[in-house]
Amino acid sequence: MVSVGAAFVARLTSPEPGICQRSRVGEMLRCPWHGWEFDMRNGQSWFDPNRVRIRSYPVAVERGEELQKGPYVAETFPVHVEDSYVIVEV
């Protein structure tokens, strides 16, 4: 249901005109195709909470050095910018 281009959103409230407060930053996910919003912590839908949920998966954040290295190595090239051009040196 959630596309690759999904956006993280926050809840906005306004206690008075001209004042906006953001909360729940990074907890909500919005599908750019449908506009459907989901709570990332539990998969709860905010557009039709009685009928629609998404499957949630456990995740963990780990340092890159702690991850297992794969058999593939990316080839890299020196890159620099001249005027408005990106120059790749091969």
C-alpha positions in Angstrom: 0.0 0.0 0.0 2.8 2.4 0.7 4.9 3.3 -2.3 8.6 3.7 -2.5 8.2 7.5 -2.5 6.3 7.6 0.8 6.8 10.7 2.9 7.3 11.1 6.6 4.8 13.6 8.1 4.1 15.3 11.4 0.9 16.3 13.1 0.4 20.1 13.1 -1.7 21.9 15.7 -2.3 25.6 16.2 -3.1 27.0 19.7 -3.7 30.5 18.2 -3.5 32.2 14.8 0.0 32.5 13.5 1.4 29.8 15.8 2.0 26.2 14.5 3.4 23.3 16.6 4.7 20.1 15.1 4.3 16.8 17.0 4.8 13.1 16.3 7.6 14.0 13.9 8.8 10.9 12.0 5.9 8.7 13.4 3.6 9.1 10.5 4.0 7.9 6.9 2.0 9.2 3.9 1.5 7.4 0.6 2.1 10.0 -2.2 -0.3 8.2 -4.6 -3.3 7.9 -2.3 -2.6 10.4 0.5 -3.3 7.6 3.0 -1.5 8.1 6.3 -0.3 5.4 8.7 1.2 5.4 12.2 4.6 3.8 11.7 4.7 2.4 15.2 1.7 0.1 14.8 0.4 0.3 11.2 -2.9 2.0 12.2 -4.6 3.9 9.4 -5.6 7.5 9.9 -7.9 7.7 6.9 -10.1 4.6 7.6 -9.0 3.2 11.0 -11.8 0.7 11.2 -11.1 -1.1 7.9 -7.5 -0.5 6.9 -4.2 -1.4 8.5 -0.8 -2.2 7.1 1.5 -4.9 8.3 4.2 -3.7 10.5 7.7 -5.3 10.8 10.2 -5.1 13.6 13.2 -3.0 12.6 16.5 -2.1 14.2 19.1 0.7 13.6 22.7 -0.6 13.5 26.0 1.0 12.7 27.3 0.2 9.2 30.4 -1.4 10.6 28.4 -4.0 12.5 26.5 -5.2 9.4 27.7 -8.3 7.5 29.6 -7.4 4.3 28.3 -8.9 1.1 30.3 -10.4 -1.7 29.9 -7.3 -4.0 31.9 -4.2 -3.9 30.7 -1.0 -5.6 33.1 0.6 -8.1 33.7 4.2 -7.4 35.1 7.1 -9.4 36.3 10.6 -8.5 33.6 13.2 -9.1 33.7 17.0 -9.0 31.5 19.9 -10.1 32.6 22.5 -12.7 30.2 25.3 -13.3 26.8 23.5 -13.5 28.2 20.2 -14.6 29.1 17.1 -12.6 32.3 15.6 -13.9 33.0 11.9 -13.4 36.6 11.0 -14.0 37.1 7.5 -15.5 
